[in-house]
C-alpha cells in the first residue's frame, strides 16, 4: 500500500469521525492544534490504524512526530508496514 493510499484512508477517517464542516483537511493540517483532536481522539486513531493497516502501535510510537498530521501518520504507518 502506498503512502498516498494510507493518507487517503486516514483523511477519510478524520473527516467522518471528526468533521469540521467549514475547514479543509489537507496532509499537513496540524491535527492536535488546528483539527482539535484530543487524547480520546488519539486513542481512537491508534485503534483505527491498528485495525485498518494491521500494525502494532506501542506507547513509545504515540508522539507528536508520528501523529502531527495526516502526512506524518501515513509515513509512520508505511514504515511500520515495512
PDB file with one MODEL, atoms N, CA, C and O in Angstrom:
MODEL        1
ATOM      1  N   UNK A   1       0.853  -1.171   0.000  1.00  0.00           N
ATOM      2  CA  UNK A   1       0.000   0.000   0.000  1.00  0.00           C
ATOM      3  C   UNK A   1       0.903   1.239   0.000  1.00  0.00           C
ATOM      4  O   UNK A   1       1.864   1.325   0.764  1.00  0.00           O
ATOM      5  N   UNK A   2       0.577   2.177  -0.857  1.00  0.00           N
ATOM      6  CA  UNK A   2       1.398   3.390  -0.963  1.00  0.00           C
ATOM      7  C   UNK A   2       1.081   4.371   0.176  1.00  0.00           C
ATOM      8  O   UNK A   2       0.041   4.294   0.829  1.00  0.00           O
ATOM      9  N   UNK A   3       2.017   5.283   0.376  1.00  0.00           N
ATOM     10  CA  UNK A   3       1.812   6.308   1.402  1.00  0.00           C
ATOM     11  C   UNK A   3       0.604   7.182   1.061  1.00  0.00           C
ATOM     12  O   UNK A   3      -0.115   7.622   1.958  1.00  0.00           O
ATOM     13  N   UNK A   4       0.380   7.434  -0.219  1.00  0.00           N
ATOM     14  CA  UNK A   4      -0.772   8.239  -0.650  1.00  0.00           C
ATOM     15  C   UNK A   4      -2.083   7.524  -0.330  1.00  0.00           C
ATOM     16  O   UNK A   4      -3.049   8.164   0.086  1.00  0.00           O
ATOM     17  N   UNK A   5      -2.126   6.212  -0.519  1.00  0.00           N
ATOM     18  CA  UNK A   5      -3.337   5.447  -0.197  1.00  0.00           C
ATOM     19  C   UNK A   5      -3.587   5.440   1.317  1.00  0.00           C
ATOM     20  O   UNK A   5      -4.725   5.555   1.772  1.00  0.00           O
ATOM     21  N   UNK A   6      -2.512   5.303   2.074  1.00  0.00           N
ATOM     22  CA  UNK A   6      -2.634   5.339   3.527  1.00  0.00           C
ATOM     23  C   UNK A   6      -3.162   6.706   3.969  1.00  0.00           C
ATOM     24  O   UNK A   6      -4.072   6.792   4.794  1.00  0.00           O
ATOM     25  N   UNK A   7      -2.585   7.766   3.415  1.00  0.00           N
ATOM     26  CA  UNK A   7      -3.019   9.128   3.752  1.00  0.00           C
ATOM     27  C   UNK A   7      -4.492   9.324   3.409  1.00  0.00           C
ATOM     28  O   UNK A   7      -5.224   9.952   4.174  1.00  0.00           O
ATOM     29  N   UNK A   8      -4.934   8.802   2.280  1.00  0.00           N
ATOM     30  CA  UNK A   8      -6.341   8.924   1.895  1.00  0.00           C
ATOM     31  C   UNK A   8      -7.270   8.254   2.884  1.00  0.00           C
ATOM     32  O   UNK A   8      -8.328   8.792   3.211  1.00  0.00           O
ATOM     33  N   UNK A   9      -6.884   7.081   3.363  1.00  0.00           N
ATOM     34  CA  UNK A   9      -7.705   6.373   4.352  1.00  0.00           C
ATOM     35  C   UNK A   9      -7.739   7.126   5.678  1.00  0.00           C
ATOM     36  O   UNK A   9      -8.786   7.213   6.320  1.00  0.00           O
ATOM     37  N   UNK A  10      -6.598   7.667   6.085  1.00  0.00           N
ATOM     38  CA  UNK A  10      -6.546   8.431   7.342  1.00  0.00           C
ATOM     39  C   UNK A  10      -7.387   9.693   7.222  1.00  0.00           C
ATOM     40  O   UNK A  10      -8.142  10.027   8.135  1.00  0.00           O
ATOM     41  N   UNK A  11      -7.261  10.392   6.107  1.00  0.00           N
ATOM     42  CA  UNK A  11      -8.044  11.619   5.888  1.00  0.00           C
ATOM     43  C   UNK A  11      -9.536  11.302   5.917  1.00  0.00           C
ATOM     44  O   UNK A  11     -10.308  12.028   6.543  1.00  0.00           O
ATOM     45  N   UNK A  12      -9.952  10.226   5.246  1.00  0.00           N
ATOM     46  CA  UNK A  12     -11.370   9.836   5.236  1.00  0.00           C
ATOM     47  C   UNK A  12     -11.865   9.532   6.652  1.00  0.00           C
ATOM     48  O   UNK A  12     -12.981   9.904   7.016  1.00  0.00           O
ATOM     49  N   UNK A  13     -11.033   8.857   7.448  1.00  0.00           N
ATOM     50  CA  UNK A  13     -11.383   8.564   8.840  1.00  0.00           C
ATOM     51  C   UNK A  13     -11.613   9.851   9.617  1.00  0.00           C
ATOM     52  O   UNK A  13     -12.620   9.985  10.313  1.00  0.00           O
ATOM     53  N   UNK A  14     -10.690  10.795   9.505  1.00  0.00           N
ATOM     54  CA  UNK A  14     -10.824  12.056  10.245  1.00  0.00           C
ATOM     55  C   UNK A  14     -12.032  12.865   9.787  1.00  0.00           C
ATOM     56  O   UNK A  14     -12.717  13.472  10.610  1.00  0.00           O
ATOM     57  N   UNK A  15     -12.292  12.880   8.505  1.00  0.00           N
ATOM     58  CA  UNK A  15     -13.439  13.646   8.005  1.00  0.00           C
ATOM     59  C   UNK A  15     -14.762  13.038   8.453  1.00  0.00           C
ATOM     60  O   UNK A  15     -15.747  13.752   8.639  1.00  0.00           O
ATOM     61  N   UNK A  16     -14.782  11.715   8.626  1.00  0.00           N
ATOM     62  CA  UNK A  16     -16.006  11.058   9.078  1.00  0.00           C
ATOM     63  C   UNK A  16     -16.184  11.160  10.593  1.00  0.00           C
ATOM     64  O   UNK A  16     -17.272  11.475  11.074  1.00  0.00           O
ATOM     65  N   UNK A  17     -15.122  10.896  11.335  1.00  0.00           N
ATOM     66  CA  UNK A  17     -15.223  10.815  12.793  1.00  0.00           C
ATOM     67  C   UNK A  17     -15.117  12.189  13.457  1.00  0.00           C
ATOM     68  O   UNK A  17     -15.749  12.428  14.486  1.00  0.00           O
ATOM     69  N   UNK A  18     -14.333  13.079  12.885  1.00  0.00           N
ATOM     70  CA  UNK A  18     -14.102  14.418  13.452  1.00  0.00           C
ATOM     71  C   UNK A  18     -14.370  15.493  12.396  1.00  0.00           C
ATOM     72  O   UNK A  18     -13.457  16.231  12.028  1.00  0.00           O
ATOM     73  N   UNK A  19     -15.592  15.591  11.911  1.00  0.00           N
ATOM     74  CA  UNK A  19     -15.863  16.553  10.837  1.00  0.00           C
ATOM     75  C   UNK A  19     -15.751  18.003  11.307  1.00  0.00           C
ATOM     76  O   UNK A  19     -16.116  18.341  12.433  1.00  0.00           O
ATOM     77  N   UNK A  20     -15.255  18.817  10.445  1.00  0.00           N
ATOM     78  CA  UNK A  20     -15.193  20.272  10.640  1.00  0.00           C
ATOM     79  C   UNK A  20     -15.741  20.858   9.346  1.00  0.00           C
ATOM     80  O   UNK A  20     -14.979  21.182   8.435  1.00  0.00           O
ATOM     81  N   UNK A  21     -17.043  20.993   9.266  1.00  0.00           N
ATOM     82  CA  UNK A  21     -17.727  21.365   8.035  1.00  0.00           C
ATOM     83  C   UNK A  21     -17.148  22.539   7.280  1.00  0.00           C
ATOM     84  O   UNK A  21     -17.200  22.563   6.050  1.00  0.00           O
ATOM     85  N   UNK A  22     -16.607  23.500   7.972  1.00  0.00           N
ATOM     86  CA  UNK A  22     -16.121  24.700   7.304  1.00  0.00           C
ATOM     87  C   UNK A  22     -14.607  24.697   7.095  1.00  0.00           C
ATOM     88  O   UNK A  22     -14.057  25.685   6.609  1.00  0.00           O
ATOM     89  N   UNK A  23     -13.930  23.615   7.449  1.00  0.00           N
ATOM     90  CA  UNK A  23     -12.469  23.550   7.355  1.00  0.00           C
ATOM     91  C   UNK A  23     -12.037  22.501   6.360  1.00  0.00           C
ATOM     92  O   UNK A  23     -12.737  21.512   6.138  1.00  0.00           O
ATOM     93  N   UNK A  24     -10.895  22.717   5.770  1.00  0.00           N
ATOM     94  CA  UNK A  24     -10.313  21.763   4.844  1.00  0.00           C
ATOM     95  C   UNK A  24      -9.216  20.987   5.560  1.00  0.00           C
ATOM     96  O   UNK A  24      -8.377  21.572   6.246  1.00  0.00           O
ATOM     97  N   UNK A  25      -9.226  19.683   5.400  1.00  0.00           N
ATOM     98  CA  UNK A  25      -8.191  18.840   5.985  1.00  0.00           C
ATOM     99  C   UNK A  25      -7.231  18.439   4.883  1.00  0.00           C
ATOM    100  O   UNK A  25      -7.592  17.688   3.978  1.00  0.00           O
ATOM    101  N   UNK A  26      -6.011  18.939   4.960  1.00  0.00           N
ATOM    102  CA  UNK A  26      -5.014  18.508   3.988  1.00  0.00           C
ATOM    103  C   UNK A  26      -3.952  17.684   4.694  1.00  0.00           C
ATOM    104  O   UNK A  26      -4.024  17.481   5.906  1.00  0.00           O
ATOM    105  N   UNK A  27      -2.979  17.215   3.952  1.00  0.00           N
ATOM    106  CA  UNK A  27      -1.989  16.306   4.515  1.00  0.00           C
ATOM    107  C   UNK A  27      -1.120  16.940   5.595  1.00  0.00           C
ATOM    108  O   UNK A  27      -0.527  16.223   6.400  1.00  0.00           O
ATOM    109  N   UNK A  28      -1.033  18.262   5.629  1.00  0.00           N
ATOM    110  CA  UNK A  28      -0.173  18.932   6.595  1.00  0.00           C
ATOM    111  C   UNK A  28      -0.923  19.683   7.697  1.00  0.00           C
ATOM    112  O   UNK A  28      -0.303  20.390   8.491  1.00  0.00           O
ATOM    113  N   UNK A  29      -2.238  19.538   7.753  1.00  0.00           N
ATOM    114  CA  UNK A  29      -3.013  20.171   8.817  1.00  0.00           C
ATOM    115  C   UNK A  29      -2.549  19.637  10.172  1.00  0.00           C
ATOM    116  O   UNK A  29      -2.431  18.427  10.360  1.00  0.00           O
ATOM    117  N   UNK A  30      -2.294  20.531  11.096  1.00  0.00           N
ATOM    118  CA  UNK A  30      -1.884  20.161  12.453  1.00  0.00           C
ATOM    119  C   UNK A  30      -3.105  19.584  13.175  1.00  0.00           C
ATOM    120  O   UNK A  30      -3.995  20.325  13.591  1.00  0.00           O
ATOM    121  N   UNK A  31      -3.138  18.267  13.319  1.00  0.00           N
ATOM    122  CA  UNK A  31      -4.315  17.604  13.878  1.00  0.00           C
ATOM    123  C   UNK A  31      -4.543  17.950  15.339  1.00  0.00           C
ATOM    124  O   UNK A  31      -5.687  18.064  15.778  1.00  0.00           O
ATOM    125  N   UNK A  32      -3.483  18.115  16.084  1.00  0.00           N
ATOM    126  CA  UNK A  32      -3.631  18.408  17.512  1.00  0.00           C
ATOM    127  C   UNK A  32      -3.903  19.883  17.761  1.00  0.00           C
ATOM    128  O   UNK A  32      -4.582  20.228  18.728  1.00  0.00           O
ATOM    129  N   UNK A  33      -3.386  20.756  16.906  1.00  0.00           N
ATOM    130  CA  UNK A  33      -3.549  22.191  17.104  1.00  0.00           C
ATOM    131  C   UNK A  33      -4.680  22.806  16.310  1.00  0.00           C
ATOM    132  O   UNK A  33      -5.416  23.646  16.827  1.00  0.00           O
ATOM    133  N   UNK A  34      -4.830  22.397  15.052  1.00  0.00           N
ATOM    134  CA  UNK A  34      -5.837  23.006  14.181  1.00  0.00           C
ATOM    135  C   UNK A  34      -7.111  22.174  14.063  1.00  0.00           C
ATOM    136  O   UNK A  34      -8.198  22.728  13.899  1.00  0.00           O
ATOM    137  N   UNK A  35      -6.988  20.861  14.145  1.00  0.00           N
ATOM    138  CA  UNK A  35      -8.154  19.997  13.966  1.00  0.00           C
ATOM    139  C   UNK A  35      -8.759  19.603  15.303  1.00  0.00           C
ATOM    140  O   UNK A  35      -9.816  18.975  15.345  1.00  0.00           O
ATOM    141  N   UNK A  36      -8.103  19.964  16.385  1.00  0.00           N
ATOM    142  CA  UNK A  36      -8.619  19.779  17.738  1.00  0.00           C
ATOM    143  C   UNK A  36      -8.908  18.322  18.097  1.00  0.00           C
ATOM    144  O   UNK A  36      -9.972  17.997  18.622  1.00  0.00           O
ATOM    145  N   UNK A  37      -7.947  17.459  17.804  1.00  0.00           N
ATOM    146  CA  UNK A  37      -8.053  16.066  18.224  1.00  0.00           C
ATOM    147  C   UNK A  37      -7.503  15.974  19.640  1.00  0.00           C
ATOM    148  O   UNK A  37      -6.367  16.370  19.901  1.00  0.00           O
ATOM    149  N   UNK A  38      -8.311  15.451  20.549  1.00  0.00           N
ATOM    150  CA  UNK A  38      -7.897  15.354  21.949  1.00  0.00           C
ATOM    151  C   UNK A  38      -7.336  13.957  22.241  1.00  0.00           C
ATOM    152  O   UNK A  38      -7.137  13.155  21.328  1.00  0.00           O
ATOM    153  N   UNK A  39      -7.087  13.683  23.508  1.00  0.00           N
ATOM    154  CA  UNK A  39      -6.471  12.407  23.875  1.00  0.00           C
ATOM    155  C   UNK A  39      -7.353  11.219  23.519  1.00  0.00           C
ATOM    156  O   UNK A  39      -6.836  10.178  23.113  1.00  0.00           O
ATOM    157  N   UNK A  40      -8.652  11.344  23.657  1.00  0.00           N
ATOM    158  CA  UNK A  40      -9.551  10.265  23.243  1.00  0.00           C
ATOM    159  C   UNK A  40      -9.450  10.058  21.734  1.00  0.00           C
ATOM    160  O   UNK A  40      -9.480   8.924  21.257  1.00  0.00           O
ATOM    161  N   UNK A  41      -9.332  11.141  20.992  1.00  0.00           N
ATOM    162  CA  UNK A  41      -9.171  11.047  19.547  1.00  0.00           C
ATOM    163  C   UNK A  41      -7.894  10.334  19.156  1.00  0.00           C
ATOM    164  O   UNK A  41      -7.864   9.596  18.172  1.00  0.00           O
ATOM    165  N   UNK A  42      -6.836  10.553  19.926  1.00  0.00           N
ATOM    166  CA  UNK A  42      -5.574   9.856  19.656  1.00  0.00           C
ATOM    167  C   UNK A  42      -5.762   8.353  19.882  1.00  0.00           C
ATOM    168  O   UNK A  42      -5.277   7.543  19.091  1.00  0.00           O
ATOM    169  N   UNK A  43      -6.458   7.981  20.947  1.00  0.00           N
ATOM    170  CA  UNK A  43      -6.725   6.565  21.220  1.00  0.00           C
ATOM    171  C   UNK A  43      -7.549   5.958  20.077  1.00  0.00           C
ATOM    172  O   UNK A  43      -7.248   4.860  19.609  1.00  0.00           O
ATOM    173  N   UNK A  44      -8.577   6.668  19.633  1.00  0.00           N
ATOM    174  CA  UNK A  44      -9.399   6.173  18.529  1.00  0.00           C
ATOM    175  C   UNK A  44      -8.584   6.073  17.242  1.00  0.00           C
ATOM    176  O   UNK A  44      -8.786   5.155  16.448  1.00  0.00           O
ATOM    177  N   UNK A  45      -7.677   7.000  17.037  1.00  0.00           N
ATOM    178  CA  UNK A  45      -6.826   6.967  15.853  1.00  0.00           C
ATOM    179  C   UNK A  45      -5.895   5.757  15.897  1.00  0.00           C
ATOM    180  O   UNK A  45      -5.715   5.077  14.887  1.00  0.00           O
ATOM    181  N   UNK A  46      -5.313   5.491  17.044  1.00  0.00           N
ATOM    182  CA  UNK A  46      -4.442   4.320  17.186  1.00  0.00           C
ATOM    183  C   UNK A  46      -5.227   3.056  16.871  1.00  0.00           C
ATOM    184  O   UNK A  46      -4.736   2.190  16.147  1.00  0.00           O
ATOM    185  N   UNK A  47      -6.423   2.937  17.395  1.00  0.00           N
ATOM    186  CA  UNK A  47      -7.256   1.762  17.130  1.00  0.00           C
ATOM    187  C   UNK A  47      -7.568   1.646  15.636  1.00  0.00           C
ATOM    188  O   UNK A  47      -7.498   0.555  15.070  1.00  0.00           O
ATOM    189  N   UNK A  48      -7.909   2.762  15.000  1.00  0.00           N
ATOM    190  CA  UNK A  48      -8.180   2.771  13.565  1.00  0.00           C
ATOM    191  C   UNK A  48      -6.955   2.297  12.780  1.00  0.00           C
ATOM    192  O   UNK A  48      -7.079   1.452  11.894  1.00  0.00           O
ATOM    193  N   UNK A  49      -5.787   2.828  13.096  1.00  0.00           N
ATOM    194  CA  UNK A  49      -4.568   2.456  12.376  1.00  0.00           C
ATOM    195  C   UNK A  49      -4.250   0.978  12.553  1.00  0.00           C
ATOM    196  O   UNK A  49      -3.896   0.296  11.591  1.00  0.00           O
ATOM    197  N   UNK A  50      -4.375   0.482  13.782  1.00  0.00           N
ATOM    198  CA  UNK A  50      -4.100  -0.934  14.032  1.00  0.00           C
ATOM    199  C   UNK A  50      -5.090  -1.826  13.291  1.00  0.00           C
ATOM    200  O   UNK A  50      -4.690  -2.811  12.670  1.00  0.00           O
ATOM    201  N   UNK A  51      -6.371  -1.492  13.352  1.00  0.00           N
ATOM    202  CA  UNK A  51      -7.403  -2.303  12.704  1.00  0.00           C
ATOM    203  C   UNK A  51      -7.328  -2.235  11.185  1.00  0.00           C
ATOM    204  O   UNK A  51      -7.474  -3.251  10.504  1.00  0.00           O
ATOM    205  N   UNK A  52      -7.103  -1.050  10.661  1.00  0.00           N
ATOM    206  CA  UNK A  52      -7.143  -0.847   9.214  1.00  0.00           C
ATOM    207  C   UNK A  52      -5.888  -1.357   8.515  1.00  0.00           C
ATOM    208  O   UNK A  52      -5.967  -1.954   7.441  1.00  0.00           O
ATOM    209  N   UNK A  53      -4.743  -1.122   9.123  1.00  0.00           N
ATOM    210  CA  UNK A  53      -3.482  -1.436   8.451  1.00  0.00           C
ATOM    211  C   UNK A  53      -2.750  -2.634   9.061  1.00  0.00           C
ATOM    212  O   UNK A  53      -1.710  -3.046   8.547  1.00  0.00           O
ATOM    213  N   UNK A  54      -3.277  -3.190  10.139  1.00  0.00           N
ATOM    214  CA  UNK A  54      -2.671  -4.364  10.740  1.00  0.00           C
ATOM    215  C   UNK A  54      -1.305  -4.115  11.346  1.00  0.00           C
ATOM    216  O   UNK A  54      -0.445  -4.997  11.342  1.00  0.00           O
ATOM    217  N   UNK A  55      -1.105  -2.918  11.867  1.00  0.00           N
ATOM    218  CA  UNK A  55       0.166  -2.587  12.503  1.00  0.00           C
ATOM    219  C   UNK A  55      -0.016  -2.573  14.015  1.00  0.00           C
ATOM    220  O   UNK A  55      -1.109  -2.322  14.523  1.00  0.00           O
ATOM    221  N   UNK A  56       1.065  -2.845  14.716  1.00  0.00           N
ATOM    222  CA  UNK A  56       1.053  -2.752  16.176  1.00  0.00           C
ATOM    223  C   UNK A  56       1.700  -1.431  16.568  1.00  0.00           C
ATOM    224  O   UNK A  56       2.814  -1.124  16.144  1.00  0.00           O
ATOM    225  N   UNK A  57       0.998  -0.660  17.373  1.00  0.00           N
ATOM    226  CA  UNK A  57       1.492   0.649  17.782  1.00  0.00           C
ATOM    227  C   UNK A  57       1.742   0.624  19.278  1.00  0.00           C
ATOM    228  O   UNK A  57       0.826   0.421  20.075  1.00  0.00           O
ATOM    229  N   UNK A  58       2.987   0.833  19.642  1.00  0.00           N
ATOM    230  CA  UNK A  58       3.371   0.845  21.050  1.00  0.00           C
ATOM    231  C   UNK A  58       3.245   2.233  21.643  1.00  0.00           C
ATOM    232  O   UNK A  58       3.109   3.224  20.926  1.00  0.00           O
ATOM    233  N   UNK A  59       3.290   2.284  22.932  1.00  0.00           N
ATOM    234  CA  UNK A  59       3.168   3.552  23.649  1.00  0.00           C
ATOM    235  C   UNK A  59       4.231   4.554  23.188  1.00  0.00           C
ATOM    236  O   UNK A  59       3.942   5.742  23.046  1.00  0.00           O
ATOM    237  N   UNK A  60       5.441   4.086  22.956  1.00  0.00           N
ATOM    238  CA  UNK A  60       6.536   4.974  22.527  1.00  0.00           C
ATOM    239  C   UNK A  60       6.306   5.557  21.133  1.00  0.00           C
ATOM    240  O   UNK A  60       6.882   6.589  20.789  1.00  0.00           O
ATOM    241  N   UNK A  61       5.464   4.901  20.332  1.00  0.00           N
ATOM    242  CA  UNK A  61       5.158   5.390  18.980  1.00  0.00           C
ATOM    243  C   UNK A  61       4.203   6.571  18.989  1.00  0.00           C
ATOM    244  O   UNK A  61       4.139   7.325  18.017  1.00  0.00           O
ATOM    245  N   UNK A  62       3.465   6.740  20.071  1.00  0.00           N
ATOM    246  CA  UNK A  62       2.429   7.768  20.136  1.00  0.00           C
ATOM    247  C   UNK A  62       3.078   9.076  20.586  1.00  0.00           C
ATOM    248  O   UNK A  62       3.236   9.339  21.778  1.00  0.00           O
ATOM    249  N   UNK A  63       3.443   9.876  19.607  1.00  0.00           N
ATOM    250  CA  UNK A  63       4.088  11.157  19.874  1.00  0.00           C
ATOM    251  C   UNK A  63       3.772  12.143  18.763  1.00  0.00           C
ATOM    252  O   UNK A  63       3.227  11.768  17.725  1.00  0.00           O
ATOM    253  N   UNK A  64       4.112  13.386  18.981  1.00  0.00           N
ATOM    254  CA  UNK A  64       3.778  14.440  18.019  1.00  0.00           C
ATOM    255  C   UNK A  64       4.473  14.245  16.678  1.00  0.00           C
ATOM    256  O   UNK A  64       3.947  14.667  15.649  1.00  0.00           O
ATOM    257  N   UNK A  65       5.644  13.615  16.670  1.00  0.00           N
ATOM    258  CA  UNK A  65       6.334  13.386  15.403  1.00  0.00           C
ATOM    259  C   UNK A  65       5.534  12.462  14.494  1.00  0.00           C
ATOM    260  O   UNK A  65       5.484  12.675  13.283  1.00  0.00           O
ATOM    261  N   UNK A  66       4.913  11.445  15.065  1.00  0.00           N
ATOM    262  CA  UNK A  66       4.155  10.470  14.273  1.00  0.00           C
ATOM    263  C   UNK A  66       2.697  10.856  14.058  1.00  0.00           C
ATOM    264  O   UNK A  66       2.096  10.448  13.064  1.00  0.00           O
ATOM    265  N   UNK A  67       2.115  11.633  14.968  1.00  0.00           N
ATOM    266  CA  UNK A  67       0.684  11.914  14.927  1.00  0.00           C
ATOM    267  C   UNK A  67       0.356  13.382  14.669  1.00  0.00           C
ATOM    268  O   UNK A  67      -0.774  13.808  14.905  1.00  0.00           O
ATOM    269  N   UNK A  68       1.305  14.146  14.200  1.00  0.00           N
ATOM    270  CA  UNK A  68       1.111  15.575  13.969  1.00  0.00           C
ATOM    271  C   UNK A  68       0.105  15.862  12.850  1.00  0.00           C
ATOM    272  O   UNK A  68      -0.732  16.756  12.975  1.00  0.00           O
ATOM    273  N   UNK A  69       0.192  15.100  11.763  1.00  0.00           N
ATOM    274  CA  UNK A  69      -0.630  15.381  10.579  1.00  0.00           C
ATOM    275  C   UNK A  69      -0.939  14.088   9.843  1.00  0.00           C
ATOM    276  O   UNK A  69      -0.407  13.028  10.175  1.00  0.00           O
ATOM    277  N   UNK A  70      -1.791  14.183   8.855  1.00  0.00           N
ATOM    278  CA  UNK A  70      -2.073  13.029   8.007  1.00  0.00           C
ATOM    279  C   UNK A  70      -0.771  12.545   7.367  1.00  0.00           C
ATOM    280  O   UNK A  70      -0.525  11.341   7.304  1.00  0.00           O
ATOM    281  N   UNK A  71       0.059  13.466   6.895  1.00  0.00           N
ATOM    282  CA  UNK A  71       1.319  13.103   6.238  1.00  0.00           C
ATOM    283  C   UNK A  71       2.253  12.337   7.189  1.00  0.00           C
ATOM    284  O   UNK A  71       2.818  11.312   6.807  1.00  0.00           O
ATOM    285  N   UNK A  72       2.413  12.829   8.416  1.00  0.00           N
ATOM    286  CA  UNK A  72       3.328  12.153   9.343  1.00  0.00           C
ATOM    287  C   UNK A  72       2.776  10.795   9.768  1.00  0.00           C
ATOM    288  O   UNK A  72       3.541   9.852   9.967  1.00  0.00           O
ATOM    289  N   UNK A  73       1.454  10.686   9.910  1.00  0.00           N
ATOM    290  CA  UNK A  73       0.861   9.395  10.251  1.00  0.00           C
ATOM    291  C   UNK A  73       1.009   8.396   9.113  1.00  0.00           C
ATOM    292  O   UNK A  73       1.318   7.227   9.343  1.00  0.00           O
ATOM    293  N   UNK A  74       0.788   8.856   7.889  1.00  0.00           N
ATOM    294  CA  UNK A  74       0.918   7.966   6.735  1.00  0.00           C
ATOM    295  C   UNK A  74       2.353   7.455   6.609  1.00  0.00           C
ATOM    296  O   UNK A  74       2.566   6.276   6.330  1.00  0.00           O
ATOM    297  N   UNK A  75       3.333   8.329   6.813  1.00  0.00           N
ATOM    298  CA  UNK A  75       4.734   7.915   6.756  1.00  0.00           C
ATOM    299  C   UNK A  75       5.041   6.919   7.877  1.00  0.00           C
ATOM    300  O   UNK A  75       5.753   5.938   7.662  1.00  0.00           O
ATOM    301  N   UNK A  76       4.506   7.174   9.063  1.00  0.00           N
ATOM    302  CA  UNK A  76       4.688   6.284  10.198  1.00  0.00           C
ATOM    303  C   UNK A  76       4.120   4.897   9.897  1.00  0.00           C
ATOM    304  O   UNK A  76       4.791   3.890  10.122  1.00  0.00           O
ATOM    305  N   UNK A  77       2.880   4.842   9.388  1.00  0.00           N
ATOM    306  CA  UNK A  77       2.249   3.554   9.064  1.00  0.00           C
ATOM    307  C   UNK A  77       3.056   2.853   7.977  1.00  0.00           C
ATOM    308  O   UNK A  77       3.277   1.645   8.067  1.00  0.00           O
ATOM    309  N   UNK A  78       3.495   3.566   6.970  1.00  0.00           N
ATOM    310  CA  UNK A  78       4.280   2.972   5.881  1.00  0.00           C
ATOM    311  C   UNK A  78       5.550   2.340   6.438  1.00  0.00           C
ATOM    312  O   UNK A  78       5.920   1.239   6.029  1.00  0.00           O
ATOM    313  N   UNK A  79       6.224   3.021   7.367  1.00  0.00           N
ATOM    314  CA  UNK A  79       7.423   2.446   7.993  1.00  0.00           C
ATOM    315  C   UNK A  79       7.069   1.183   8.777  1.00  0.00           C
ATOM    316  O   UNK A  79       7.806   0.198   8.738  1.00  0.00           O
ATOM    317  N   UNK A  80       5.949   1.212   9.483  1.00  0.00           N
ATOM    318  CA  UNK A  80       5.516   0.045  10.254  1.00  0.00           C
ATOM    319  C   UNK A  80       5.214  -1.150   9.351  1.00  0.00           C
ATOM    320  O   UNK A  80       5.455  -2.299   9.723  1.00  0.00           O
ATOM    321  N   UNK A  81       4.687  -0.867   8.167  1.00  0.00           N
ATOM    322  CA  UNK A  81       4.352  -1.938   7.224  1.00  0.00           C
ATOM    323  C   UNK A  81       5.607  -2.537   6.587  1.00  0.00           C
ATOM    324  O   UNK A  81       5.565  -3.638   6.038  1.00  0.00           O
ATOM    325  N   UNK A  82       6.700  -1.820   6.661  1.00  0.00           N
ATOM    326  CA  UNK A  82       7.965  -2.327   6.121  1.00  0.00           C
ATOM    327  C   UNK A  82       8.204  -1.989   4.733  1.00  0.00           C
ATOM    328  O   UNK A  82       9.236  -2.363   4.176  1.00  0.00           O
TER     329      UNK A  82
ENDMDL
END
